[in-house]
Amino acid sequence: MGHVITGDETWVYQYDPEIKQKSAQWKTANSPRPKKIPSVQIKSQNNVADFFYFRGIVHYEFVPTGQTVNQVYYLEVLGRLHEKVRRK
């Protein structure tokens, strides 16, 4: 079982958290309350193909934006995975 490698595909999100200092502003006691801005905004999202075995991740690749994930793409990824594993 130590030689079994499995794969998965997942979405990874990059967040841009707003810090308190950035949203702080001066106001008078009579001025209206400022609109609450969401504290976390998604900056970008990427699809990741990753491969691992019982000791951890063996190989991962970010799927290029606009790339269709199909059998042709996976055969290319598996080829790169095979080369990487063979070198070790």
Buried (B, 14 or more C-beta within 10 A) or exposed (E): EEEEBEBEEEEEEEEEEEEEEEEEEEEEEEEEEEEEEEEEEEEEEEBEBBBBBEEEEBBBBEBEEEEEEEEEBBEEBBEEBEEEBEEE
